[in-house]
Amino acid sequence: MKSFAKIALAIAALASIALAVDKPNFSGDWKMNAAKSNFGAIPAPATYTRKVTHAEPSITIEIPRLAPNWAISTILAPTPLTAKRSPIRPMAPT
């Protein structure tokens, strides 16, 4: 009976460790490595940076762009993190 209790305790401990594993956090500044990218016949951009804010249950990607008046603006693309597919719907530039 004591060995059964020890086995049950060990299984419960392992299960709690498995549940406690942290989910990845993708927050940060993501930069393109042009040397590892293939743009085919199109010239590679000089820079390609995205700022990612990961706060469960969603992720927001800040996409910088050059506006028609040559000012740099940012488009926010919040996306829910679910098992279902969901399109990225950018918000208005800021």
N, C-alpha and C positions, 0 to 999 in steps of 0.2 A: 504494500500500500504506500510506503514511503517513497519507493522508486516511481510510482505512478504520479505522486504529487510533485516530485522533482521534475519529471518529464513535462507535466502540465505547466509548471512554473517556467521552465525553459522555453516552451512553445509560446507562452504568453509574453515573455520578455522579448523573444525574437519578433513576434508580431507587432509589439509596440515600437520596436526600433524601425521596422519596415514602414510603419505609418508615420513616423516622425521625420522621414527623409524630406528635406526641403525641396520645394519646386525651384526650377531655375529662374533667375531674375535677369531679364535681357536689357535692363536700363543702362543707359550710357550713350556715348557718342560712337557711332559706327562709321568707319571710313573705308572707302573702296581701295583695294590694292590693285592698281591699274596693271601691274605686271602679271597678275594672276587672272585678269579679266579678258574676255574675248568679245570685241565689239564688231568683228567682221570688217565690212567695208566702211563702217561709220567710225570717225575718229573718236577716241576715248575722251571723256570730259576731263578737264584739268583737275577738278576735285568732285567728289561725290560723297557727301556726308549726311547722315541722318541722326537726329537725336531721338532716342527711344525712352519713353517713360512707361515702365511696366508696373502696374498696380492691379493686382487680381481684383476682379475678374476681367480686366481689359488691358489693352496696350495702346499707347498713343505714339504715333510716329510724326515728328516734325520734319516737314519737307521744305527746305529753302528753295526759292525760285526767283528768277529775275523777272520782274514785272515789266510791262511795256514802257514805263517811264524810266527804266534802268535802275529802279530801286529794288533792293532785295527784300522780299516778303517771305512769310512762312505759311505753309498750309498744314493744318493739323488733321491727322487721319486717325481718329479713335476707332478701335476695333474690339469687339468682345472676344474673349478667349473661351470658346465653347467647343464642344465636339462637333457641332454643326458648322457647315461652311457659311461664312458671312463675308460679303464684299466689303472692301475698304471704301468708305464714303467720306471723302475729304470735306472738311468744313471750309468756310470762306477764308481767304487769305487774311493775315493780320498785318 
